[in-house]
Amino acid sequence: MKGFIFSELLLFMEEKQSALFVEEVIAAADLPNDAAFSRIGAYPTAYALLLVSAASKLSGIPAAALCEEFGTFLFGRFVVLYPDIMASYASAESMLEHVRGHIHEDMKVLYPDATPPEVTATSEDGDCIVEYRSHRPLAHIAFGLIRGCLEHFGDNRKIEWISRSESGDAATFRIAG
């Protein structure tokens, strides 16, 4: 996993709680690198899971809910950090339809060792169906990212889970009015 995600995760925790909370999470997670992340480095997904687990235990908020909140926060950060990409889409659905073919392909150009998830969006009976497949168990973050995308574009439709794997590495979502 790219260090950028770890940096944003720690920023999310600091903004949601406090700098002291982040220090407590880092201590509780007991990571081999003491949570020293370079934004361009790559780190095991297990480190993120340890951080989220520690944050969940310390805050009393379920890990799944934290991941969904983080996904929404992360989309907001993408808006700030990548305004040109965001400006090239007129709607949430158009952006979601191009995650795989445009956004993740651009990411692989910037970070050749990146292995982004497979995200596809299709229209079905007036709804948008989004499928997430990854080698990482981050479906709850995907849910939050989609929710953040809808909010950014002022799309009032609701997102719901259709299915998800037990491990969290695959999920299907419906966006419906």
N, C-alpha and C positions, 0 to 999 in steps of 0.2 A: 504494500500500500504506500502511496506517495506521502512523503512527509508533510506536504501541503495540507492533507486531510487531518493529520494529527495536530498541526498548528491551529487549524480552524476549530478542531474539537476542543482544544484547551481554551481558545478564545471564547467559544460558546459557553463553556463551563464558567469562565470568569465573568462573562456578561450576565449569565443566568444567576450565578451565586456570588462569588467574590474571588479575589486572588488567593486569599487564605484557603478557600474551599479547594481551589486547584492544587495548592500545595498538599492539602490533606489527601486528595485523590491520588496524586503522584506517589505519596508515601504509602498509601494503602495498596496501590497497584503493584508496587515493588518491581518495577521494570528493570531489566538488566542495564539499560542505557539511562536510567534515572529521568526518562522523558525528555532527553535531549534530542530534538528532532530538527533536521535540516529540511526546509521546505522542498528541496529538490531530491532529497534522499528517498530510499525505499526501506520500509520496515514491515515486520510481520503483522498481519491482520490481528493476530492474537494480542498484540500490544494494545490495539484499539479496544478489543473486547475486554481486556483487563481494566482499562481506564473507565469504560462505561460501567462495568460491574462494580468497580469501587465507587463511582459516582452514584450509582443506584443505591448501594448499601448506605452511603453517607447521607444521601438526600431523602431516602424513602420513596423515591419515584421509580416505578418499574423501568427496567432497562429498555424495553420496547418503546415505552412512551418517551424516554430520553432520546432514543435514536430517531424517532419521528420528529421530535422538536429540533434535534440537531439537523436533520435533513431540511426542514423548513428554513432554519437559520442559514444553512450552507447555500441554499438557493439565493437567499438575500445577499450573501457575500459574493456569489457569482455575478449578480447584477452590478455590484459595486466594482468588482475587479475586472470584469469583462464586458463593459458597456457596449462595445462594438458588436460583439456576438449577440447580445440581448436585443440590440436595436434592429437586427436583421430579421426578427420574427414579429409578426403582427398579432399572434394569438398563442395561447398555451398549447393548443392542439398542434399548430404548425411547428412549434419548437419541439414538442414531444415526438412528432413524426420524424424529426431530423437529428435526434440525439445520436443514434447509431451511425448514420451515414455522414454526418457533418461534425458534430461536436466531439464525439469520441475519436473520429479519424484525425481531427486537428490535434487532439490531445496526444495521440500516438506519434504525431510528427514532432511535437515539442518534447515528449518523453517516450522515446522508442521502446523502452522497457516496460511501459505501462500496459496493464491488462484490464481495460475497463469492462464493465458488465455489458451484456447484450440487452439492449432496450429497444423494443419495437412498439409502435403505436398504430392502431388501425381503427377505422370507423366500422361500427356494427349497430345497425338499427338506430342510428342517431346518437349512440353513445361512443365514447372513445375507450378502447380497450388497450391497456398498456401491459406488456409482458416484460418481466425482469428476470434475467438468468445470469448467474455469476458463480465464480469459484469461491466467493466470499459470502458469509451469511449476513448480508446487510439489507434485506428486503424492507425493514422498517425505516432505514434511512432513505431508501428509494421512495417509499410512501411519503415521507416528509418532503423530499425534493419535489415530488409531483404536486403536493399541496402548496408548497412555496411557489411553484410555477403558476398554478391557478390563481393564487392571491396576487402575484405580480401583474398578471394580465387582467385582473379584475373579473375573472371568470368565476361566477357564483355556483357553478356546478359542484356537486359533491363527489368525492373519491371514496370508493369502497373496495374492500378486499373481495376478490372472487375466489382465489385460492392461494395457498402458500405451502411451501415445503416445510417439513418439520425443522430442518436445519436453517431455514431462512435464506437459502441461496437461490430461491426461485419464488416468484409470486406473479399473480395476475390481478390487475386492478381495473375497475370500471369507473369511468368519469361520466356521470349522468346528471341531467337537469332535474 
